[in-house]
Amino acid sequence: MKMVLMCTRDKYFSFVVVSQALASMLTDKCRPIPLADGDYSTLTTKHLFDAYQPLMGVVANQKVEEKSNKTGASNGTHSRSDHLESLLPILPRLLMTCDAALNWCHMKTHQFLASWSLGSFLLVTQCDLKILADQTRQVQCAIQPFVCDPYQCSSQLESQLNSLVNEMFQNLADICGQLQTLSGIKMKQYSERSSHMAIDYFQGAMPLGKVWRKKSNQEFPSDPNQYIEQALEHLIEPVIMGVGQLKTTAQLGALSMAVMAMCETWMQHILKEKIKFSLYGAHQLLIDVMRVRTWLSQYLQNEEVKQSILALDIFKSLTGAVILLKRQPRRRGIGAITGDGPSEYSTSSMSDQSRGSISGGLTPFSGSECSSEHDQDLGICDTDNYTIPNPEAWLALRVHGGARTWKLPTCFTRDAVE
Protein backbone atom coordinates (compact mmCIF):
# COMPACT_ATOMS: atom_id res chain seq x y z
CA MET A 1 0.00 0.00 0.00
CA LYS A 2 2.83 2.36 0.90
CA MET A 3 4.49 1.68 -2.46
CA VAL A 4 1.25 2.46 -4.32
CA LEU A 5 0.87 5.77 -2.47
CA MET A 6 4.49 6.72 -3.23
CA CYS A 7 4.04 5.90 -6.93
CA THR A 8 0.81 7.92 -7.07
CA ARG A 9 2.49 10.90 -5.40
CA ASP A 10 5.51 10.75 -7.71
CA LYS A 11 3.33 10.49 -10.81
CA TYR A 12 1.32 13.53 -9.74
CA PHE A 13 4.44 15.56 -8.94
CA SER A 14 5.96 14.64 -12.30
CA PHE A 15 2.79 15.69 -14.10
CA VAL A 16 2.89 19.09 -12.38
CA VAL A 17 6.55 19.68 -13.19
CA VAL A 18 6.19 18.59 -16.83
CA SER A 19 3.26 20.99 -17.13
CA GLN A 20 5.49 23.77 -15.77
CA ALA A 21 8.19 22.88 -18.28
CA LEU A 22 5.77 22.89 -21.21
CA ALA A 23 4.37 26.24 -20.10
CA SER A 24 7.84 27.79 -19.68
CA MET A 25 8.79 26.81 -23.23
CA LEU A 26 6.53 29.60 -24.47
CA THR A 27 7.90 32.32 -22.18
CA ASP A 28 11.47 31.26 -21.31
CA LYS A 29 13.96 34.08 -22.05
CA CYS A 30 16.78 31.50 -21.84
CA ARG A 31 18.74 33.30 -19.18
CA PRO A 32 21.27 31.15 -17.28
CA ILE A 33 19.82 29.62 -14.10
CA PRO A 34 22.39 28.29 -11.57
CA LEU A 35 22.07 24.62 -10.68
CA ALA A 36 23.14 22.77 -7.56
CA ASP A 37 26.35 21.39 -9.12
CA GLY A 38 27.60 24.84 -10.17
CA ASP A 39 26.47 24.41 -13.78
CA TYR A 40 23.86 26.53 -15.55
CA SER A 41 20.77 25.83 -17.63
CA THR A 42 17.62 27.52 -18.84
CA LEU A 43 14.51 27.53 -16.64
CA THR A 44 12.76 25.08 -18.98
CA THR A 45 15.59 22.57 -18.74
CA LYS A 46 15.55 22.89 -14.95
CA HIS A 47 11.83 21.99 -14.96
CA LEU A 48 12.44 19.09 -17.34
CA PHE A 49 15.29 17.82 -15.18
CA ASP A 50 13.04 17.95 -12.11
CA ALA A 51 10.31 16.08 -14.00
CA TYR A 52 12.62 13.12 -14.61
CA GLN A 53 13.41 12.52 -10.94
CA PRO A 54 10.11 11.14 -9.51
CA LEU A 55 9.54 8.96 -12.57
CA MET A 56 13.05 7.57 -12.30
CA GLY A 57 12.34 6.91 -8.62
CA VAL A 58 9.32 4.76 -9.53
CA VAL A 59 11.41 2.80 -12.08
CA ALA A 60 14.16 2.28 -9.49
CA ASN A 61 11.62 0.90 -6.98
CA GLN A 62 10.31 -1.53 -9.59
CA LYS A 63 13.86 -2.71 -10.28
CA VAL A 64 14.48 -3.29 -6.57
CA GLU A 65 11.25 -5.29 -6.19
CA GLU A 66 11.91 -7.41 -9.27
CA LYS A 67 15.45 -8.16 -8.08
CA SER A 68 14.14 -9.11 -4.65
CA ASN A 69 11.61 -11.49 -6.19
CA LYS A 70 14.30 -13.14 -8.27
CA THR A 71 16.57 -13.68 -5.26
CA GLY A 72 13.74 -14.71 -2.94
CA ALA A 73 14.46 -11.85 -0.55
CA SER A 74 10.91 -10.52 -0.80
CA ASN A 75 7.82 -12.05 0.79
CA GLY A 76 5.71 -10.77 -2.14
CA THR A 77 4.37 -12.91 -4.88
CA HIS A 78 4.61 -10.40 -7.71
CA SER A 79 5.41 -11.94 -11.07
CA ARG A 80 7.35 -10.29 -13.90
CA SER A 81 4.01 -9.49 -15.53
CA ASP A 82 3.03 -7.53 -12.40
CA HIS A 83 6.21 -5.46 -12.60
CA LEU A 84 5.75 -4.76 -16.31
CA GLU A 85 2.13 -3.82 -15.66
CA SER A 86 3.23 -1.38 -12.94
CA LEU A 87 5.92 0.04 -15.20
CA LEU A 88 3.70 0.65 -18.23
CA PRO A 89 1.93 3.80 -16.89
CA ILE A 90 5.35 5.35 -16.16
CA LEU A 91 6.87 4.83 -19.59
CA PRO A 92 4.55 7.14 -21.56
CA ARG A 93 5.31 9.93 -19.06
CA LEU A 94 9.02 9.33 -19.40
CA LEU A 95 8.65 9.20 -23.17
CA MET A 96 6.69 12.47 -23.15
CA THR A 97 9.35 14.14 -20.97
CA CYS A 98 12.18 12.95 -23.23
CA ASP A 99 10.30 14.07 -26.33
CA ALA A 100 9.69 17.50 -24.79
CA ALA A 101 13.41 17.76 -24.04
CA LEU A 102 14.30 16.93 -27.66
CA ASN A 103 11.77 19.38 -29.08
CA TRP A 104 12.99 22.13 -26.75
CA CYS A 105 16.62 21.69 -27.79
CA HIS A 106 15.74 21.43 -31.49
CA MET A 107 13.56 24.53 -31.41
CA LYS A 108 15.87 26.78 -29.42
CA THR A 109 19.15 25.85 -31.09
CA HIS A 110 17.60 26.54 -34.50
CA GLN A 111 16.07 29.82 -33.32
CA PHE A 112 19.21 31.18 -31.63
CA LEU A 113 21.57 30.08 -34.40
CA ALA A 114 19.38 31.77 -37.01
CA SER A 115 19.33 35.02 -35.01
CA TRP A 116 23.02 34.64 -33.97
CA SER A 117 22.09 35.00 -30.28
CA LEU A 118 25.31 33.36 -29.17
CA GLY A 119 24.84 33.52 -25.41
CA SER A 120 21.51 31.71 -25.55
CA PHE A 121 22.64 29.36 -28.34
CA LEU A 122 25.71 28.23 -26.42
CA LEU A 123 23.73 27.91 -23.17
CA VAL A 124 21.30 25.51 -24.87
CA THR A 125 23.88 23.53 -26.87
CA GLN A 126 26.56 23.27 -24.19
CA CYS A 127 24.46 23.12 -21.01
CA ASP A 128 20.82 22.19 -21.69
CA LEU A 129 21.65 19.54 -24.25
CA LYS A 130 24.25 17.88 -22.04
CA ILE A 131 21.94 17.79 -19.02
CA LEU A 132 18.94 16.46 -20.94
CA ALA A 133 20.96 13.98 -22.99
CA ASP A 134 22.53 12.56 -19.81
CA GLN A 135 19.12 12.24 -18.15
CA THR A 136 17.61 10.53 -21.19
CA ARG A 137 20.51 8.09 -21.32
CA GLN A 138 19.94 7.28 -17.65
CA VAL A 139 16.27 6.61 -18.43
CA GLN A 140 17.29 4.27 -21.24
CA CYS A 141 19.68 2.39 -18.96
CA ALA A 142 17.05 2.13 -16.21
CA ILE A 143 14.40 0.67 -18.54
CA GLN A 144 16.72 -1.73 -20.35
CA PRO A 145 16.66 -4.49 -17.64
CA PHE A 146 12.89 -4.82 -18.11
CA VAL A 147 13.31 -5.56 -21.83
CA CYS A 148 13.72 -9.16 -22.92
CA ASP A 149 13.30 -11.33 -25.99
CA PRO A 150 9.75 -12.61 -26.67
CA TYR A 151 10.78 -16.28 -26.30
CA GLN A 152 11.76 -15.61 -22.66
CA CYS A 153 8.18 -14.68 -21.72
CA SER A 154 6.33 -17.30 -19.69
CA SER A 155 2.76 -16.30 -20.60
CA GLN A 156 0.76 -14.55 -23.28
CA LEU A 157 0.08 -11.61 -20.94
CA GLU A 158 3.76 -11.22 -20.20
CA SER A 159 4.52 -11.39 -23.93
CA GLN A 160 2.03 -8.61 -24.70
CA LEU A 161 3.32 -6.41 -21.89
CA ASN A 162 6.90 -7.08 -22.93
CA SER A 163 6.04 -6.05 -26.52
CA LEU A 164 4.65 -2.71 -25.31
CA VAL A 165 7.69 -2.08 -23.12
CA ASN A 166 10.04 -2.93 -26.01
CA GLU A 167 8.23 -0.52 -28.33
CA MET A 168 8.50 2.38 -25.88
CA PHE A 169 12.09 1.47 -25.09
CA GLN A 170 12.97 1.74 -28.79
CA ASN A 171 11.32 5.15 -28.93
CA LEU A 172 13.37 6.21 -25.90
CA ALA A 173 16.54 4.93 -27.55
CA ASP A 174 15.75 6.90 -30.70
CA ILE A 175 15.24 10.13 -28.75
CA CYS A 176 18.40 9.48 -26.76
CA GLY A 177 20.39 9.03 -29.97
CA GLN A 178 19.03 12.28 -31.43
CA LEU A 179 19.90 14.21 -28.29
CA GLN A 180 23.41 12.73 -28.28
CA THR A 181 24.10 13.85 -31.86
CA LEU A 182 22.24 17.18 -31.83
CA SER A 183 25.02 19.09 -30.08
CA GLY A 184 27.60 18.02 -32.65
CA ILE A 185 25.28 18.88 -35.54
CA LYS A 186 24.50 22.34 -34.18
CA MET A 187 28.12 23.14 -33.34
CA LYS A 188 29.10 22.18 -36.88
CA GLN A 189 26.45 24.57 -38.17
CA TYR A 190 27.80 27.20 -35.77
CA SER A 191 31.31 26.72 -37.20
CA GLU A 192 30.02 26.99 -40.76
CA ARG A 193 28.05 30.13 -39.90
CA SER A 194 31.18 31.63 -38.32
CA SER A 195 33.12 30.94 -41.52
CA HIS A 196 30.42 32.52 -43.71
CA MET A 197 30.35 35.62 -41.52
CA ALA A 198 34.15 35.87 -41.66
CA ILE A 199 34.09 35.56 -45.47
CA ASP A 200 31.54 38.37 -45.74
CA TYR A 201 33.53 40.52 -43.35
CA PHE A 202 36.96 40.18 -44.97
CA GLN A 203 35.55 40.64 -48.44
CA GLY A 204 34.09 43.98 -47.41
CA ALA A 205 36.58 45.28 -44.86
CA MET A 206 40.13 44.12 -45.66
CA PRO A 207 41.98 46.69 -47.79
CA LEU A 208 43.45 45.62 -51.12
CA GLY A 209 46.05 47.04 -53.46
CA LYS A 210 48.73 49.62 -52.76
CA VAL A 211 48.41 49.65 -48.98
CA TRP A 212 50.27 46.32 -48.93
CA ARG A 213 52.81 47.24 -51.63
CA LYS A 214 54.37 50.32 -50.06
CA LYS A 215 58.12 50.65 -50.40
CA SER A 216 60.13 50.03 -47.28
CA ASN A 217 62.23 53.20 -47.49
CA GLN A 218 60.13 54.49 -44.60
CA GLU A 219 59.79 53.38 -41.00
CA PHE A 220 58.03 50.08 -40.54
CA PRO A 221 54.45 50.31 -39.19
CA SER A 222 53.84 49.69 -35.52
CA ASP A 223 50.04 49.91 -35.28
CA PRO A 224 47.57 47.27 -36.53
CA ASN A 225 45.10 48.05 -39.27
CA GLN A 226 41.61 49.06 -38.26
CA TYR A 227 40.02 46.16 -40.16
CA ILE A 228 41.55 43.55 -37.84
CA GLU A 229 40.39 45.43 -34.74
CA GLN A 230 36.87 45.47 -36.13
CA ALA A 231 37.11 41.80 -37.13
CA LEU A 232 37.86 40.86 -33.52
CA GLU A 233 34.98 42.98 -32.25
CA HIS A 234 32.58 41.66 -34.88
CA LEU A 235 33.54 37.96 -35.02
CA ILE A 236 35.19 37.01 -31.71
CA GLU A 237 33.96 39.36 -28.99
CA PRO A 238 30.31 38.11 -29.15
CA VAL A 239 31.58 34.55 -28.64
CA ILE A 240 33.68 35.57 -25.63
CA MET A 241 30.63 37.24 -24.10
CA GLY A 242 28.48 34.20 -24.87
CA VAL A 243 30.72 31.58 -23.22
CA GLY A 244 30.98 33.31 -19.84
CA GLN A 245 28.67 30.85 -18.04
CA LEU A 246 30.09 27.73 -19.67
CA LYS A 247 32.56 25.23 -18.28
CA THR A 248 36.16 25.35 -19.49
CA THR A 249 35.86 22.59 -22.08
CA ALA A 250 32.72 24.15 -23.57
CA GLN A 251 34.36 27.60 -23.65
CA LEU A 252 37.38 26.17 -25.41
CA GLY A 253 35.29 24.37 -28.03
CA ALA A 254 33.18 27.40 -28.98
CA LEU A 255 36.09 29.85 -28.98
CA SER A 256 38.48 27.65 -30.92
CA MET A 257 35.87 27.20 -33.67
CA ALA A 258 35.37 30.97 -33.92
CA VAL A 259 39.09 31.80 -33.91
CA MET A 260 39.89 29.06 -36.42
CA ALA A 261 37.08 30.23 -38.70
CA MET A 262 38.31 33.84 -38.64
CA CYS A 263 41.99 33.07 -39.16
CA GLU A 264 41.48 30.42 -41.85
CA THR A 265 39.12 32.72 -43.73
CA TRP A 266 41.66 35.54 -43.41
CA MET A 267 44.36 33.42 -45.02
CA GLN A 268 42.05 32.10 -47.72
CA HIS A 269 40.91 35.65 -48.56
CA ILE A 270 44.50 36.82 -49.06
CA LEU A 271 45.25 33.89 -51.36
CA LYS A 272 41.99 34.24 -53.27
CA GLU A 273 42.46 37.98 -53.90
CA LYS A 274 46.16 37.44 -54.69
CA ILE A 275 47.15 40.45 -52.60
CA LYS A 276 50.78 41.41 -53.28
CA PHE A 277 53.02 42.26 -50.32
CA SER A 278 56.17 44.31 -50.21
CA LEU A 279 58.45 43.96 -47.22
CA TYR A 280 56.59 46.89 -45.66
CA GLY A 281 53.21 45.27 -46.33
CA ALA A 282 54.37 41.91 -44.97
CA HIS A 283 55.47 43.64 -41.78
CA GLN A 284 52.08 45.36 -41.52
CA LEU A 285 50.38 41.97 -41.89
CA LEU A 286 52.63 40.65 -39.13
CA ILE A 287 51.53 43.50 -36.85
CA ASP A 288 47.89 42.58 -37.60
CA VAL A 289 48.54 38.92 -36.73
CA MET A 290 50.29 39.85 -33.50
CA ARG A 291 47.35 42.11 -32.60
CA VAL A 292 44.99 39.13 -32.73
CA ARG A 293 47.13 37.27 -30.19
CA THR A 294 47.49 40.33 -27.96
CA TRP A 295 43.77 41.05 -28.07
CA LEU A 296 42.92 37.46 -27.12
CA SER A 297 45.41 37.60 -24.25
CA GLN A 298 43.69 40.69 -22.92
CA TYR A 299 40.07 39.57 -23.31
CA LEU A 300 40.21 35.88 -22.34
CA GLN A 301 39.86 35.61 -18.56
CA ASN A 302 40.14 31.84 -18.15
CA GLU A 303 43.87 31.07 -18.14
CA GLU A 304 43.45 27.49 -19.34
CA VAL A 305 41.28 28.62 -22.24
CA LYS A 306 43.68 31.46 -23.04
CA GLN A 307 46.72 29.18 -23.23
CA SER A 308 44.89 26.63 -25.38
CA ILE A 309 43.55 29.25 -27.82
CA LEU A 310 46.93 30.96 -28.22
CA ALA A 311 48.51 27.55 -28.89
CA LEU A 312 46.22 26.79 -31.85
CA ASP A 313 48.13 25.68 -34.95
CA ILE A 314 46.41 28.33 -37.05
CA PHE A 315 48.62 30.99 -35.45
CA LYS A 316 51.71 29.05 -36.51
CA SER A 317 50.34 28.90 -40.04
CA LEU A 318 49.59 32.63 -40.08
CA THR A 319 53.01 33.58 -38.72
CA GLY A 320 54.74 31.16 -41.06
CA ALA A 321 52.91 32.68 -44.04
CA VAL A 322 54.13 36.13 -43.01
CA ILE A 323 57.67 34.81 -42.71
CA LEU A 324 57.41 33.60 -46.30
CA LEU A 325 56.14 37.00 -47.44
CA LYS A 326 59.09 38.68 -45.72
CA ARG A 327 61.58 36.42 -47.49
CA GLN A 328 62.03 38.78 -50.41
CA PRO A 329 65.28 38.59 -52.44
CA ARG A 330 68.05 41.12 -52.11
CA ARG A 331 68.10 43.84 -54.75
CA ARG A 332 70.89 43.55 -57.23
CA GLY A 333 72.38 46.98 -57.43
CA ILE A 334 73.89 49.65 -55.29
CA GLY A 335 72.84 48.13 -52.01
CA ALA A 336 74.26 44.72 -52.87
CA ILE A 337 77.51 46.11 -54.29
CA THR A 338 78.35 48.69 -51.64
CA GLY A 339 77.09 46.65 -48.72
CA ASP A 340 74.95 49.48 -47.43
CA GLY A 341 72.67 47.00 -45.68
CA PRO A 342 69.28 45.73 -46.64
CA SER A 343 67.53 47.57 -49.41
CA GLU A 344 63.78 48.08 -49.85
CA TYR A 345 63.63 44.73 -51.64
CA SER A 346 65.35 42.60 -49.09
CA THR A 347 65.33 40.75 -45.87
CA SER A 348 67.80 38.04 -45.05
CA SER A 349 67.55 35.31 -47.63
CA MET A 350 66.06 31.94 -46.87
CA SER A 351 68.33 29.27 -45.55
CA ASP A 352 69.01 26.28 -47.77
CA GLN A 353 66.94 24.14 -45.45
CA SER A 354 63.92 26.45 -45.71
CA ARG A 355 64.28 26.87 -49.47
CA GLY A 356 64.56 23.15 -50.02
CA SER A 357 61.54 22.38 -47.91
CA ILE A 358 59.10 24.45 -49.98
CA SER A 359 57.94 21.65 -52.18
CA GLY A 360 54.96 20.00 -50.56
CA GLY A 361 51.61 21.16 -49.29
CA LEU A 362 52.92 21.89 -45.78
CA THR A 363 56.22 23.61 -45.11
CA PRO A 364 57.94 23.51 -41.73
CA PHE A 365 60.48 26.24 -40.92
CA SER A 366 63.07 25.98 -38.21
CA GLY A 367 66.46 27.23 -37.32
CA SER A 368 66.92 30.17 -39.70
CA GLU A 369 67.83 33.66 -38.64
CA CYS A 370 65.50 36.53 -37.94
CA SER A 371 64.77 38.52 -41.06
CA SER A 372 65.19 41.82 -39.23
CA GLU A 373 65.48 43.41 -35.84
CA HIS A 374 61.74 44.06 -36.04
CA ASP A 375 61.09 40.32 -36.21
CA GLN A 376 63.42 39.73 -33.28
CA ASP A 377 61.60 42.35 -31.21
CA LEU A 378 58.26 40.73 -32.04
CA GLY A 379 59.54 37.28 -31.16
CA ILE A 380 58.93 35.62 -34.52
CA CYS A 381 62.42 34.40 -35.27
CA ASP A 382 61.58 31.09 -36.83
CA THR A 383 63.39 28.98 -34.30
CA ASP A 384 59.95 27.55 -33.58
CA ASN A 385 58.37 25.29 -36.15
CA TYR A 386 55.82 26.94 -38.40
CA THR A 387 53.70 24.81 -40.69
CA ILE A 388 52.43 26.68 -43.74
CA PRO A 389 49.85 25.25 -46.14
CA ASN A 390 50.29 26.18 -49.83
CA PRO A 391 53.79 27.68 -49.42
CA GLU A 392 54.26 28.26 -53.14
CA ALA A 393 51.05 30.31 -53.27
CA TRP A 394 52.32 32.53 -50.44
CA LEU A 395 55.74 32.96 -52.04
CA ALA A 396 54.01 34.07 -55.25
CA LEU A 397 52.42 36.98 -53.35
CA ARG A 398 55.76 38.71 -52.75
CA VAL A 399 56.20 41.92 -54.71
CA HIS A 400 59.86 41.03 -55.23
CA GLY A 401 60.62 37.39 -55.86
CA GLY A 402 57.07 36.20 -56.43
CA ALA A 403 55.89 34.35 -59.51
CA ARG A 404 56.25 36.48 -62.65
CA THR A 405 54.89 36.05 -66.11
CA TRP A 406 57.66 36.99 -68.53
CA LYS A 407 56.93 38.48 -71.96
CA LEU A 408 59.27 38.84 -74.93
CA PRO A 409 60.16 42.42 -75.88
CA THR A 410 58.07 43.69 -78.78
CA CYS A 411 61.11 43.69 -81.07
CA PHE A 412 61.10 39.91 -80.97
CA THR A 413 57.44 39.48 -81.87
CA ARG A 414 56.20 38.55 -85.32
CA ASP A 415 54.39 41.87 -85.74
CA ALA A 416 57.58 43.83 -85.14
CA VAL A 417 59.50 41.77 -87.73
CA GLU A 418 56.82 42.33 -90.37
Phi, psi and omega in degrees: 000318180299319180295320180297317179296319179297316180297318180297317180297316181294321179296318181294316180298318179297319179299318180296315183291320176298321178298320176297319180295316180296323179291321183289339178302330183277338187239352185297124177275359177058045171272148182293127177251124180291139177253172185296329184271011180088356177275179179231157174204175171280166180296321180299316179295325176298316178296317180296319178300316179296328181291331179293324195299309181295325179293319177294329176295319178297317179297318180297320178296321178296322179296318180296316181296316181296320179295321179295320179296321181292324182271352180080012182280346182257147177275355182286166180240028182289132176270175178296326177299322179296318181292319178295322180293325177287330183282329187303319178295336182282323187299317177299325178292317176297318180297319179295320180295316179296320180293321177297320178298316180295315180297320179299312182292320177300310186296313186284323178295321177295315182297312186285330176290321180295322180270357181056043173270085193294322180300312180290321180299313182289328176297317181288314185287323186264339181246298182303311183299318181295315181298311184288325177293320178296317179296318180294323177294323177295322176299314180300316180294326181289326182279333188305321180298340180275354182266134177215169178288149182303324183291348178274351181286142185263352180210166179294321179298315179297323179295319179293316178296319179298322179296320179293317179297317179300318181298314180289328176296319178296322176296319176298317180296323178295315178296318179300316179297320179294320178294323181294325184267344186297320181299315179297320179296314183290325178289330174294318176296323176298317178296317179295320178295321177300318180295317179297319178294322178293320178299312180300320183293308184293328177295328182264339190246331184285127180293150178240171169081223195296336182301333180264356184248016180299147177287152185263028175273016175234170183296139179298148179292153179235350181250142178288158175291153181294329184297326182283328174298315180291328177298317179295319179292324186276323189256328188252320184301319177299329179289317179300318178292328183281339184264006187302326183264006184267159174288166188303314182296322179291320176301314183297318181297312182293317182290320181296322177298316182293315181293317177299316181299315181295311185291319178296319178295322177303309180296316181296325179295317179298316180292320182295317181279352180053049179291130180268139184238126165279180176299320178298313181296321178296322179292323177297319178297323177297317177300320179296318179296316181295329179294324178300314180295317180296317181298315179297322179297326182282323189266338180276120184271327180282116186297320180295317178295317181301311181297320181291319180294315181291342179268004180300142182297337182298329179290327175293321178294316179299312181294320178297322178297320178294321177301319177297316181296330181277351178275071180258139188294153178292144179285134176275111182166215188301315183298319183287328184281316185274346179071034181283010180098183186295136178268184181293345183266353199235151158229184177295142184289161180292146174289161179301322181297315181293318182295321182288338184275349182277078181220336182255194181282335180234131183241117174271140175243139175197143168085359179272170185280165174293145181283339179195170177296330178299317179297321180295319179296325181276354177074033179246022171304133190277050169283336172279163179272127176244130180251117186246119173285148178053054184299322181297323179295323178289319178298327181290347180273000178285136176299318180245115180104355178283180181295133179238148173256112185272142177235142176293144174302153184298336181291343180261001181275162182297321181299320181293321180295319180293000000 
